[in-house]
Amino acid sequence: MNKKRKEKFADLLLDIAKYIVTAVLLATWFSDVQNWEWYSYLIPIVVVVTITVGGLLLYKDDDKEKRKKR
């Protein structure tokens, strides 16, 4: 992947992580949270952490390439 595509993909991953957090927060406000099972919390946390780390790694790789060119 070229630099621009990596950067766009990293932006997309971070946006998806934000949308998942927003969806979980809205779901807790508008639903009965006491009936949620433990995995209802664990799955979104794992997904958000994974997506965020992936997006940040893509940014980190892009920064390394920029430093090498200098």
PQR file with spaces between the fields and no chain letter, atoms N, CA, C, O and H, PARSE charges and radii, in Angstrom:
ATOM       1  N    MET     1       0.833   -1.171    0.000 -0.4000 1.5000
ATOM       2  CA   MET     1       0.000    0.000    0.000 -0.0000 2.0000
ATOM       3  C    MET     1       0.882    1.240    0.000  0.5500 1.7000
ATOM       4  O    MET     1       1.931    1.268    0.643 -0.5500 1.4000
ATOM       5  N    ASN     2       0.454    2.246   -0.715 -0.4000 1.5000
ATOM       6  CA   ASN     2       1.224    3.479   -0.692 -0.0000 2.0000
ATOM       7  C    ASN     2       0.869    4.299    0.549  0.5500 1.7000
ATOM       8  O    ASN     2      -0.026    3.938    1.313 -0.5500 1.4000
ATOM       9  H    ASN     2      -0.398    2.223   -1.237  0.4000 1.0000
ATOM      10  N    LYS     3       1.589    5.411    0.735 -0.4000 1.5000
ATOM      11  CA   LYS     3       1.439    6.211    1.955 -0.0000 2.0000
ATOM      12  C    LYS     3       0.030    6.758    2.132  0.5500 1.7000
ATOM      13  O    LYS     3      -0.536    6.690    3.224 -0.5500 1.4000
ATOM      14  H    LYS     3       2.316    5.704    0.115  0.4000 1.0000
ATOM      15  N    LYS     4      -0.530    7.294    1.067 -0.4000 1.5000
ATOM      16  CA   LYS     4      -1.851    7.914    1.189 -0.0000 2.0000
ATOM      17  C    LYS     4      -2.922    6.878    1.527  0.5500 1.7000
ATOM      18  O    LYS     4      -3.823    7.143    2.323 -0.5500 1.4000
ATOM      19  H    LYS     4      -0.070    7.348    0.181  0.4000 1.0000
ATOM      20  N    ARG     5      -2.817    5.715    0.926 -0.4000 1.5000
ATOM      21  CA   ARG     5      -3.799    4.669    1.223 -0.0000 2.0000
ATOM      22  C    ARG     5      -3.668    4.188    2.662  0.5500 1.7000
ATOM      23  O    ARG     5      -4.672    3.951    3.335 -0.5500 1.4000
ATOM      24  H    ARG     5      -2.085    5.500    0.279  0.4000 1.0000
ATOM      25  N    LYS     6      -2.419    4.041    3.141 -0.4000 1.5000
ATOM      26  CA   LYS     6      -2.222    3.640    4.532 -0.0000 2.0000
ATOM      27  C    LYS     6      -2.804    4.670    5.478  0.5500 1.7000
ATOM      28  O    LYS     6      -3.455    4.326    6.465 -0.5500 1.4000
ATOM      29  H    LYS     6      -1.604    4.233    2.595  0.4000 1.0000
ATOM      30  N    GLU     7      -2.567    5.936    5.171 -0.4000 1.5000
ATOM      31  CA   GLU     7      -3.075    6.996    6.030 -0.0000 2.0000
ATOM      32  C    GLU     7      -4.602    7.022    6.027  0.5500 1.7000
ATOM      33  O    GLU     7      -5.223    7.174    7.079 -0.5500 1.4000
ATOM      34  H    GLU     7      -2.039    6.216    4.370  0.4000 1.0000
ATOM      35  N    LYS     8      -5.202    6.874    4.857 -0.4000 1.5000
ATOM      36  CA   LYS     8      -6.668    6.850    4.763 -0.0000 2.0000
ATOM      37  C    LYS     8      -7.240    5.636    5.506  0.5500 1.7000
ATOM      38  O    LYS     8      -8.255    5.745    6.194 -0.5500 1.4000
ATOM      39  H    LYS     8      -4.698    6.751    4.003  0.4000 1.0000
ATOM      40  N    PHE     9      -6.584    4.487    5.362 -0.4000 1.5000
ATOM      41  CA   PHE     9      -7.049    3.275    6.032 -0.0000 2.0000
ATOM      42  C    PHE     9      -6.915    3.420    7.542  0.5500 1.7000
ATOM      43  O    PHE     9      -7.788    2.974    8.286 -0.5500 1.4000
ATOM      44  H    PHE     9      -5.759    4.399    4.803  0.4000 1.0000
ATOM      45  N    ALA    10      -5.829    4.040    8.003 -0.4000 1.5000
ATOM      46  CA   ALA    10      -5.651    4.278    9.437 -0.0000 2.0000
ATOM      47  C    ALA    10      -6.744    5.213    9.950  0.5500 1.7000
ATOM      48  O    ALA    10      -7.297    4.991   11.027 -0.5500 1.4000
ATOM      49  H    ALA    10      -5.119    4.402    7.399  0.4000 1.0000
ATOM      50  N    ASP    11      -7.057    6.263    9.179 -0.4000 1.5000
ATOM      51  CA   ASP    11      -8.155    7.167    9.557 -0.0000 2.0000
ATOM      52  C    ASP    11      -9.477    6.416    9.647  0.5500 1.7000
ATOM      53  O    ASP    11     -10.258    6.621   10.575 -0.5500 1.4000
ATOM      54  H    ASP    11      -6.608    6.444    8.304  0.4000 1.0000
ATOM      55  N    LEU    12      -9.716    5.550    8.679 -0.4000 1.5000
ATOM      56  CA   LEU    12     -10.949    4.769    8.667 -0.0000 2.0000
ATOM      57  C    LEU    12     -11.039    3.867    9.894  0.5500 1.7000
ATOM      58  O    LEU    12     -12.096    3.771   10.519 -0.5500 1.4000
ATOM      59  H    LEU    12      -9.081    5.383    7.924  0.4000 1.0000
ATOM      60  N    LEU    13      -9.939    3.209   10.241 -0.4000 1.5000
ATOM      61  CA   LEU    13      -9.948    2.331   11.408 -0.0000 2.0000
ATOM      62  C    LEU    13     -10.225    3.113   12.689  0.5500 1.7000
ATOM      63  O    LEU    13     -10.987    2.656   13.541 -0.5500 1.4000
ATOM      64  H    LEU    13      -9.080    3.287    9.733  0.4000 1.0000
ATOM      65  N    LEU    14      -9.620    4.273   12.828 -0.4000 1.5000
ATOM      66  CA   LEU    14      -9.850    5.077   14.026 -0.0000 2.0000
ATOM      67  C    LEU    14     -11.283    5.598   14.069  0.5500 1.7000
ATOM      68  O    LEU    14     -11.876    5.688   15.144 -0.5500 1.4000
ATOM      69  H    LEU    14      -9.000    4.644   12.136  0.4000 1.0000
ATOM      70  N    ASP    15     -11.841    5.938   12.921 -0.4000 1.5000
ATOM      71  CA   ASP    15     -13.236    6.378   12.873 -0.0000 2.0000
ATOM      72  C    ASP    15     -14.181    5.240   13.261  0.5500 1.7000
ATOM      73  O    ASP    15     -15.147    5.457   13.993 -0.5500 1.4000
ATOM      74  H    ASP    15     -11.359    5.865   12.048  0.4000 1.0000
ATOM      75  N    ILE    16     -13.909    4.045   12.781 -0.4000 1.5000
ATOM      76  CA   ILE    16     -14.734    2.885   13.133 -0.0000 2.0000
ATOM      77  C    ILE    16     -14.683    2.640   14.634  0.5500 1.7000
ATOM      78  O    ILE    16     -15.707    2.333   15.243 -0.5500 1.4000
ATOM      79  H    ILE    16     -13.124    3.869   12.187  0.4000 1.0000
ATOM      80  N    ALA    17     -13.512    2.771   15.237 -0.4000 1.5000
ATOM      81  CA   ALA    17     -13.382    2.588   16.683 -0.0000 2.0000
ATOM      82  C    ALA    17     -14.217    3.630   17.425  0.5500 1.7000
ATOM      83  O    ALA    17     -14.866    3.309   18.420 -0.5500 1.4000
ATOM      84  H    ALA    17     -12.680    3.020   14.742  0.4000 1.0000
ATOM      85  N    LYS    18     -14.204    4.863   16.949 -0.4000 1.5000
ATOM      86  CA   LYS    18     -15.018    5.910   17.578 -0.0000 2.0000
ATOM      87  C    LYS    18     -16.506    5.599   17.452  0.5500 1.7000
ATOM      88  O    LYS    18     -17.266    5.809   18.397 -0.5500 1.4000
ATOM      89  H    LYS    18     -13.676    5.123   16.140  0.4000 1.0000
ATOM      90  N    TYR    19     -16.926    5.101   16.294 -0.4000 1.5000
ATOM      91  CA   TYR    19     -18.342    4.774   16.088 -0.0000 2.0000
ATOM      92  C    TYR    19     -18.781    3.629   16.994  0.5500 1.7000
ATOM      93  O    TYR    19     -19.904    3.639   17.499 -0.5500 1.4000
ATOM      94  H    TYR    19     -16.308    4.931   15.526  0.4000 1.0000
ATOM      95  N    ILE    20     -17.929    2.661   17.201 -0.4000 1.5000
ATOM      96  CA   ILE    20     -18.273    1.543   18.084 -0.0000 2.0000
ATOM      97  C    ILE    20     -18.431    2.033   19.518  0.5500 1.7000
ATOM      98  O    ILE    20     -19.373    1.648   20.211 -0.5500 1.4000
ATOM      99  H    ILE    20     -17.018    2.652   16.791  0.4000 1.0000
ATOM     100  N    VAL    21     -17.505    2.886   19.963 -0.4000 1.5000
ATOM     101  CA   VAL    21     -17.607    3.443   21.321 -0.0000 2.0000
ATOM     102  C    VAL    21     -18.904    4.233   21.455  0.5500 1.7000
ATOM     103  O    VAL    21     -19.606    4.105   22.458 -0.5500 1.4000
ATOM     104  H    VAL    21     -16.740    3.199   19.401  0.4000 1.0000
ATOM     105  N    THR    22     -19.225    5.043   20.460 -0.4000 1.5000
ATOM     106  CA   THR    22     -20.464    5.826   20.494 -0.0000 2.0000
ATOM     107  C    THR    22     -21.681    4.910   20.541  0.5500 1.7000
ATOM     108  O    THR    22     -22.615    5.164   21.302 -0.5500 1.4000
ATOM     109  H    THR    22     -18.655    5.147   19.645  0.4000 1.0000
ATOM     110  N    ALA    23     -21.685    3.862   19.749 -0.4000 1.5000
ATOM     111  CA   ALA    23     -22.822    2.937   19.727 -0.0000 2.0000
ATOM     112  C    ALA    23     -22.997    2.248   21.074  0.5500 1.7000
ATOM     113  O    ALA    23     -24.123    2.092   21.544 -0.5500 1.4000
ATOM     114  H    ALA    23     -20.927    3.655   19.130  0.4000 1.0000
ATOM     115  N    VAL    24     -21.908    1.839   21.694 -0.4000 1.5000
ATOM     116  CA   VAL    24     -22.004    1.173   22.995 -0.0000 2.0000
ATOM     117  C    VAL    24     -22.503    2.151   24.055  0.5500 1.7000
ATOM     118  O    VAL    24     -23.337    1.793   24.887 -0.5500 1.4000
ATOM     119  H    VAL    24     -20.993    1.966   21.311  0.4000 1.0000
ATOM     120  N    LEU    25     -21.995    3.385   24.028 -0.4000 1.5000
ATOM     121  CA   LEU    25     -22.473    4.378   24.989 -0.0000 2.0000
ATOM     122  C    LEU    25     -23.959    4.672   24.807  0.5500 1.7000
ATOM     123  O    LEU    25     -24.698    4.749   25.789 -0.5500 1.4000
ATOM     124  H    LEU    25     -21.318    3.675   23.353  0.4000 1.0000
ATOM     125  N    LEU    26     -24.400    4.835   23.571 -0.4000 1.5000
ATOM     126  CA   LEU    26     -25.819    5.079   23.322 -0.0000 2.0000
ATOM     127  C    LEU    26     -26.670    3.885   23.743  0.5500 1.7000
ATOM     128  O    LEU    26     -27.770    4.053   24.270 -0.5500 1.4000
ATOM     129  H    LEU    26     -23.800    4.772   22.774  0.4000 1.0000
ATOM     130  N    ALA    27     -26.163    2.696   23.509 -0.4000 1.5000
ATOM     131  CA   ALA    27     -26.912    1.499   23.893 -0.0000 2.0000
ATOM     132  C    ALA    27     -27.053    1.408   25.411  0.5500 1.7000
ATOM     133  O    ALA    27     -28.084    0.962   25.914 -0.5500 1.4000
ATOM     134  H    ALA    27     -25.270    2.560   23.081  0.4000 1.0000
ATOM     135  N    THR    28     -26.025    1.828   26.135 -0.4000 1.5000
ATOM     136  CA   THR    28     -26.134    1.787   27.597 -0.0000 2.0000
ATOM     137  C    THR    28     -27.108    2.834   28.107  0.5500 1.7000
ATOM     138  O    THR    28     -27.754    2.614   29.132 -0.5500 1.4000
ATOM     139  H    THR    28     -25.188    2.190   25.726  0.4000 1.0000
ATOM     140  N    TRP    29     -27.232    3.954   27.433 -0.4000 1.5000
ATOM     141  CA   TRP    29     -28.154    4.996   27.863 -0.0000 2.0000
ATOM     142  C    TRP    29     -29.609    4.630   27.588  0.5500 1.7000
ATOM     143  O    TRP    29     -30.498    4.990   28.359 -0.5500 1.4000
ATOM     144  H    TRP    29     -26.707    4.132   26.601  0.4000 1.0000
ATOM     145  N    PHE    30     -29.854    3.914   26.486 -0.4000 1.5000
ATOM     146  CA   PHE    30     -31.223    3.655   26.069 -0.0000 2.0000
ATOM     147  C    PHE    30     -31.696    2.222   26.315  0.5500 1.7000
ATOM     148  O    PHE    30     -32.791    1.852   25.891 -0.5500 1.4000
ATOM     149  H    PHE    30     -29.132    3.622   25.859  0.4000 1.0000
ATOM     150  N    SER    31     -30.899    1.431   26.981 -0.4000 1.5000
ATOM     151  CA   SER    31     -31.344    0.062   27.249 -0.0000 2.0000
ATOM     152  C    SER    31     -31.125   -0.262   28.725  0.5500 1.7000
ATOM     153  O    SER    31     -30.523    0.504   29.477 -0.5500 1.4000
ATOM     154  H    SER    31     -30.009    1.731   27.325  0.4000 1.0000
ATOM     155  N    ASP    32     -31.623   -1.393   29.094 -0.4000 1.5000
ATOM     156  CA   ASP    32     -31.480   -1.847   30.477 -0.0000 2.0000
ATOM     157  C    ASP    32     -30.124   -2.521   30.631  0.5500 1.7000
ATOM     158  O    ASP    32     -29.944   -3.669   30.224 -0.5500 1.4000
ATOM     159  H    ASP    32     -32.113   -2.016   28.483  0.4000 1.0000
ATOM     160  N    VAL    33     -29.176   -1.809   31.216 -0.4000 1.5000
ATOM     161  CA   VAL    33     -27.792   -2.285   31.304 -0.0000 2.0000
ATOM     162  C    VAL    33     -27.658   -3.470   32.259  0.5500 1.7000
ATOM     163  O    VAL    33     -26.747   -4.282   32.101 -0.5500 1.4000
ATOM     164  H    VAL    33     -29.322   -0.877   31.547  0.4000 1.0000
ATOM     165  N    GLN    34     -28.531   -3.580   33.226 -0.4000 1.5000
ATOM     166  CA   GLN    34     -28.424   -4.671   34.191 -0.0000 2.0000
ATOM     167  C    GLN    34     -28.617   -6.037   33.531  0.5500 1.7000
ATOM     168  O    GLN    34     -28.146   -7.048   34.053 -0.5500 1.4000
ATOM     169  H    GLN    34     -29.271   -2.920   33.354  0.4000 1.0000
ATOM     170  N    ASN    35     -29.297   -6.073   32.402 -0.4000 1.5000
ATOM     171  CA   ASN    35     -29.532   -7.348   31.723 -0.0000 2.0000
ATOM     172  C    ASN    35     -28.418   -7.726   30.754  0.5500 1.7000
ATOM     173  O    ASN    35     -28.468   -8.794   30.142 -0.5500 1.4000
ATOM     174  H    ASN    35     -29.680   -5.252   31.978  0.4000 1.0000
ATOM     175  N    TRP    36     -27.425   -6.876   30.608 -0.4000 1.5000
ATOM     176  CA   TRP    36     -26.313   -7.176   29.701 -0.0000 2.0000
ATOM     177  C    TRP    36     -25.428   -8.257   30.315  0.5500 1.7000
ATOM     178  O    TRP    36     -25.147   -8.252   31.514 -0.5500 1.4000
ATOM     179  H    TRP    36     -27.384   -6.009   31.104  0.4000 1.0000
ATOM     180  N    GLU    37     -25.009   -9.157   29.483 -0.4000 1.5000
ATOM     181  CA   GLU    37     -24.066  -10.187   29.921 -0.0000 2.0000
ATOM     182  C    GLU    37     -22.653   -9.607   29.896  0.5500 1.7000
ATOM     183  O    GLU    37     -22.435   -8.521   29.357 -0.5500 1.4000
ATOM     184  H    GLU    37     -25.236   -9.161   28.509  0.4000 1.0000
ATOM     185  N    TRP    38     -21.699  -10.323   30.474 -0.4000 1.5000
ATOM     186  CA   TRP    38     -20.323   -9.832   30.550 -0.0000 2.0000
ATOM     187  C    TRP    38     -19.710   -9.657   29.172  0.5500 1.7000
ATOM     188  O    TRP    38     -18.917   -8.739   28.964 -0.5500 1.4000
ATOM     189  H    TRP    38     -21.876  -11.205   30.912  0.4000 1.0000
ATOM     190  N    TYR    39     -20.063  -10.525   28.225 -0.4000 1.5000
ATOM     191  CA   TYR    39     -19.479  -10.432   26.889 -0.0000 2.0000
ATOM     192  C    TYR    39     -20.013   -9.234   26.109  0.5500 1.7000
ATOM     193  O    TYR    39     -19.413   -8.835   25.111 -0.5500 1.4000
ATOM     194  H    TYR    39     -20.707  -11.271   28.394  0.4000 1.0000
ATOM     195  N    SER    40     -21.116   -8.663   26.544 -0.4000 1.5000
ATOM     196  CA   SER    40     -21.621   -7.455   25.890 -0.0000 2.0000
ATOM     197  C    SER    40     -20.693   -6.271   26.122  0.5500 1.7000
ATOM     198  O    SER    40     -20.698   -5.313   25.349 -0.5500 1.4000
ATOM     199  H    SER    40     -21.603   -8.987   27.355  0.4000 1.0000
ATOM     200  N    TYR    41     -19.908   -6.334   27.171 -0.4000 1.5000
ATOM     201  CA   TYR    41     -18.911   -5.307   27.434 -0.0000 2.0000
ATOM     202  C    TYR    41     -17.552   -5.689   26.859  0.5500 1.7000
ATOM     203  O    TYR    41     -16.839   -4.844   26.318 -0.5500 1.4000
ATOM     204  H    TYR    41     -19.904   -7.113   27.799  0.4000 1.0000
ATOM     205  N    LEU    42     -17.201   -6.956   26.978 -0.4000 1.5000
ATOM     206  CA   LEU    42     -15.870   -7.412   26.586 -0.0000 2.0000
ATOM     207  C    LEU    42     -15.654   -7.358   25.071  0.5500 1.7000
ATOM     208  O    LEU    42     -14.591   -6.933   24.619 -0.5500 1.4000
ATOM     209  H    LEU    42     -17.780   -7.643   27.418  0.4000 1.0000
ATOM     210  N    ILE    43     -16.622   -7.770   24.300 -0.4000 1.5000
ATOM     211  CA   ILE    43     -16.466   -7.803   22.843 -0.0000 2.0000
ATOM     212  C    ILE    43     -16.223   -6.411   22.262  0.5500 1.7000
ATOM     213  O    ILE    43     -15.281   -6.254   21.485 -0.5500 1.4000
ATOM     214  H    ILE    43     -17.486   -8.115   24.667  0.4000 1.0000
ATOM     215  N    PRO    44     -17.023   -5.387   22.598 -0.5600 1.5000
ATOM     216  CA   PRO    44     -16.719   -4.055   22.052  0.2800 2.0000
ATOM     217  C    PRO    44     -15.369   -3.511   22.514  0.5500 1.7000
ATOM     218  O    PRO    44     -14.688   -2.831   21.746 -0.5500 1.4000
ATOM     219  N    ILE    45     -14.972   -3.797   23.746 -0.4000 1.5000
ATOM     220  CA   ILE    45     -13.675   -3.319   24.230 -0.0000 2.0000
ATOM     221  C    ILE    45     -12.541   -3.948   23.432  0.5500 1.7000
ATOM     222  O    ILE    45     -11.607   -3.259   23.024 -0.5500 1.4000
ATOM     223  H    ILE    45     -15.525   -4.350   24.370  0.4000 1.0000
ATOM     224  N    VAL    46     -12.622   -5.250   23.210 -0.4000 1.5000
ATOM     225  CA   VAL    46     -11.581   -5.941   22.442 -0.0000 2.0000
ATOM     226  C    VAL    46     -11.544   -5.432   21.003  0.5500 1.7000
ATOM     227  O    VAL    46     -10.467   -5.208   20.450 -0.5500 1.4000
ATOM     228  H    VAL    46     -13.381   -5.810   23.541  0.4000 1.0000
ATOM     229  N    VAL    47     -12.702   -5.252   20.403 -0.4000 1.5000
ATOM     230  CA   VAL    47     -12.763   -4.770   19.021 -0.0000 2.0000
ATOM     231  C    VAL    47     -12.195   -3.359   18.912  0.5500 1.7000
ATOM     232  O    VAL    47     -11.424   -3.074   17.996 -0.5500 1.4000
ATOM     233  H    VAL    47     -13.577   -5.434   20.851  0.4000 1.0000
ATOM     234  N    VAL    48     -12.564   -2.480   19.829 -0.4000 1.5000
ATOM     235  CA   VAL    48     -12.077   -1.096   19.781 -0.0000 2.0000
ATOM     236  C    VAL    48     -10.570   -1.042   19.994  0.5500 1.7000
ATOM     237  O    VAL    48      -9.872   -0.310   19.292 -0.5500 1.4000
ATOM     238  H    VAL    48     -13.191   -2.712   20.573  0.4000 1.0000
ATOM     239  N    VAL    49     -10.064   -1.803   20.947 -0.4000 1.5000
ATOM     240  CA   VAL    49      -8.617   -1.812   21.195 -0.0000 2.0000
ATOM     241  C    VAL    49      -7.874   -2.352   19.979  0.5500 1.7000
ATOM     242  O    VAL    49      -6.853   -1.793   19.580 -0.5500 1.4000
ATOM     243  H    VAL    49     -10.631   -2.398   21.517  0.4000 1.0000
ATOM     244  N    THR    50      -8.369   -3.418   19.395 -0.4000 1.5000
ATOM     245  CA   THR    50      -7.722   -3.999   18.223 -0.0000 2.0000
ATOM     246  C    THR    50      -7.717   -3.033   17.041  0.5500 1.7000
ATOM     247  O    THR    50      -6.690   -2.851   16.387 -0.5500 1.4000
ATOM     248  H    THR    50      -9.199   -3.872   19.720  0.4000 1.0000
ATOM     249  N    ILE    51      -8.842   -2.427   16.776 -0.4000 1.5000
ATOM     250  CA   ILE    51      -8.943   -1.489   15.653 -0.0000 2.0000
ATOM     251  C    ILE    51      -8.070   -0.259   15.896  0.5500 1.7000
ATOM     252  O    ILE    51      -7.407    0.222   14.977 -0.5500 1.4000
ATOM     253  H    ILE    51      -9.676   -2.574   17.308  0.4000 1.0000
ATOM     254  N    THR    52      -8.067    0.251   17.125 -0.4000 1.5000
ATOM     255  CA   THR    52      -7.259    1.423   17.443 -0.0000 2.0000
ATOM     256  C    THR    52      -5.772    1.121   17.308  0.5500 1.7000
ATOM     257  O    THR    52      -5.028    1.923   16.744 -0.5500 1.4000
ATOM     258  H    THR    52      -8.606   -0.140   17.871  0.4000 1.0000
ATOM     259  N    VAL    53      -5.335   -0.014   17.811 -0.4000 1.5000
ATOM     260  CA   VAL    53      -3.930   -0.397   17.688 -0.0000 2.0000
ATOM     261  C    VAL    53      -3.556   -0.561   16.218  0.5500 1.7000
ATOM     262  O    VAL    53      -2.476   -0.140   15.806 -0.5500 1.4000
ATOM     263  H    VAL    53      -5.940   -0.666   18.268  0.4000 1.0000
ATOM     264  N    GLY    54      -4.428   -1.163   15.431 -0.4000 1.5000
ATOM     265  CA   GLY    54      -4.152   -1.311   13.998 -0.0000 2.0000
ATOM     266  C    GLY    54      -4.011    0.030   13.301  0.5500 1.7000
ATOM     267  O    GLY    54      -3.103    0.228   12.495 -0.5500 1.4000
ATOM     268  H    GLY    54      -5.305   -1.506   15.766  0.4000 1.0000
ATOM     269  N    GLY    55      -4.912    0.946   13.615 -0.4000 1.5000
ATOM     270  CA   GLY    55      -4.837    2.275   13.018 -0.0000 2.0000
ATOM     271  C    GLY    55      -3.583    3.019   13.434  0.5500 1.7000
ATOM     272  O    GLY    55      -2.938    3.666   12.609 -0.5500 1.4000
ATOM     273  H    GLY    55      -5.650    0.785   14.270  0.4000 1.0000
ATOM     274  N    LEU    56      -3.232    2.932   14.710 -0.4000 1.5000
ATOM     275  CA   LEU    56      -2.034    3.622   15.187 -0.0000 2.0000
ATOM     276  C    LEU    56      -0.762    3.000   14.629  0.5500 1.7000
ATOM     277  O    LEU    56       0.211    3.709   14.372 -0.5500 1.4000
ATOM     278  H    LEU    56      -3.755    2.407   15.381  0.4000 1.0000
ATOM     279  N    LEU    57      -0.756    1.689   14.440 -0.4000 1.5000
ATOM     280  CA   LEU    57       0.419    1.047   13.830 -0.0000 2.0000
ATOM     281  C    LEU    57       0.607    1.501   12.387  0.5500 1.7000
ATOM     282  O    LEU    57       1.736    1.686   11.933 -0.5500 1.4000
ATOM     283  H    LEU    57      -1.547    1.113   14.648  0.4000 1.0000
ATOM     284  N    LEU    58      -0.488    1.680   11.676 -0.4000 1.5000
ATOM     285  CA   LEU    58      -0.373    2.176   10.309 -0.0000 2.0000
ATOM     286  C    LEU    58       0.183    3.595   10.293  0.5500 1.7000
ATOM     287  O    LEU    58       0.987    3.936    9.425 -0.5500 1.4000
ATOM     288  H    LEU    58      -1.406    1.530   12.045  0.4000 1.0000
ATOM     289  N    TYR    59      -0.238    4.419   11.241 -0.4000 1.5000
ATOM     290  CA   TYR    59       0.320    5.764   11.347 -0.0000 2.0000
ATOM     291  C    TYR    59       1.800    5.705   11.709  0.5500 1.7000
ATOM     292  O    TYR    59       2.610    6.468   11.182 -0.5500 1.4000
ATOM     293  H    TYR    59      -0.891    4.142   11.946  0.4000 1.0000
ATOM     294  N    LYS    60       2.140    4.796   12.611 -0.4000 1.5000
ATOM     295  CA   LYS    60       3.533    4.664   13.048 -0.0000 2.0000
ATOM     296  C    LYS    60       4.417    4.237   11.879  0.5500 1.7000
ATOM     297  O    LYS    60       5.513    4.770   11.709 -0.5500 1.4000
ATOM     298  H    LYS    60       1.482    4.177   13.040  0.4000 1.0000
ATOM     299  N    ASP    61       3.955    3.282   11.072 -0.4000 1.5000
ATOM     300  CA   ASP    61       4.712    2.850    9.903 -0.0000 2.0000
ATOM     301  C    ASP    61       4.901    3.997    8.931  0.5500 1.7000
ATOM     302  O    ASP    61       5.967    4.134    8.331 -0.5500 1.4000
ATOM     303  H    ASP    61       3.065    2.849   11.210  0.4000 1.0000
ATOM     304  N    ASP    62       3.881    4.818    8.771 -0.4000 1.5000
ATOM     305  CA   ASP    62       3.962    5.963    7.868 -0.0000 2.0000
ATOM     306  C    ASP    62       4.990    6.971    8.374  0.5500 1.7000
ATOM     307  O    ASP    62       5.723    7.560    7.580 -0.5500 1.4000
ATOM     308  H    ASP    62       3.016    4.707    9.259  0.4000 1.0000
ATOM     309  N    ASP    63       5.048    7.174    9.694 -0.4000 1.5000
ATOM     310  CA   ASP    63       6.029    8.097   10.270 -0.0000 2.0000
ATOM     311  C    ASP    63       7.456    7.588   10.078  0.5500 1.7000
ATOM     312  O    ASP    63       8.367    8.382    9.841 -0.5500 1.4000
ATOM     313  H    ASP    63       4.453    6.696   10.339  0.4000 1.0000
ATOM     314  N    LYS    64       7.662    6.276   10.178 -0.4000 1.5000
ATOM     315  CA   LYS    64       8.999    5.711    9.974 -0.0000 2.0000
ATOM     316  C    LYS    64       9.459    5.950    8.545  0.5500 1.7000
ATOM     317  O    LYS    64      10.619    6.289    8.310 -0.5500 1.4000
ATOM     318  H    LYS    64       6.923    5.631   10.371  0.4000 1.0000
ATOM     319  N    GLU    65       8.549    5.773    7.584 -0.4000 1.5000
ATOM     320  CA   GLU    65       8.912    5.993    6.178 -0.0000 2.0000
ATOM     321  C    GLU    65       9.279    7.450    5.939  0.5500 1.7000
ATOM     322  O    GLU    65      10.204    7.733    5.176 -0.5500 1.4000
ATOM     323  H    GLU    65       7.606    5.498    7.774  0.4000 1.0000
ATOM     324  N    LYS    66       8.571    8.383    6.577 -0.4000 1.5000
ATOM     325  CA   LYS    66       8.868    9.798    6.413 -0.0000 2.0000
ATOM     326  C    LYS    66      10.239   10.134    6.972  0.5500 1.7000
ATOM     327  O    LYS    66      10.965   10.942    6.393 -0.5500 1.4000
ATOM     328  H    LYS    66       7.820    8.153    7.196  0.4000 1.0000
ATOM     329  N    ARG    67      10.603    9.520    8.097 -0.4000 1.5000
ATOM     330  CA   ARG    67      11.917    9.775    8.710 -0.0000 2.0000
ATOM     331  C    ARG    67      13.048    9.228    7.853  0.5500 1.7000
ATOM     332  O    ARG    67      14.115    9.836    7.771 -0.5500 1.4000
ATOM     333  H    ARG    67      10.014    8.864    8.568  0.4000 1.0000
ATOM     334  N    LYS    68      12.824    8.093    7.219 -0.4000 1.5000
ATOM     335  CA   LYS    68      13.858    7.497    6.370 -0.0000 2.0000
ATOM     336  C    LYS    68      14.160    8.357    5.154  0.5500 1.7000
ATOM     337  O    LYS    68      15.297    8.409    4.686 -0.5500 1.4000
ATOM     338  H    LYS    68      11.957    7.599    7.285  0.4000 1.0000
ATOM     339  N    LYS    69      13.143    9.025    4.649 -0.4000 1.5000
ATOM     340  CA   LYS    69      13.332    9.860    3.452 -0.0000 2.0000
ATOM     341  C    LYS    69      14.141   11.111    3.753  0.5500 1.7000
ATOM     342  O    LYS    69      14.756   11.676    2.848 -0.5500 1.4000
ATOM     343  H    LYS    69      12.219    8.983    5.029  0.4000 1.0000
ATOM     344  N    ARG    70      14.154   11.555    4.999 -0.4000 1.5000
ATOM     345  CA   ARG    70      14.883   12.771    5.361 -0.0000 2.0000
ATOM     346  C    ARG    70      16.320   12.539    5.452  0.5500 1.7000
ATOM     347  O    ARG    70      17.077   13.464    5.747 -0.5500 1.4000
ATOM     348  H    ARG    70      13.654   11.097    5.734  0.4000 1.0000
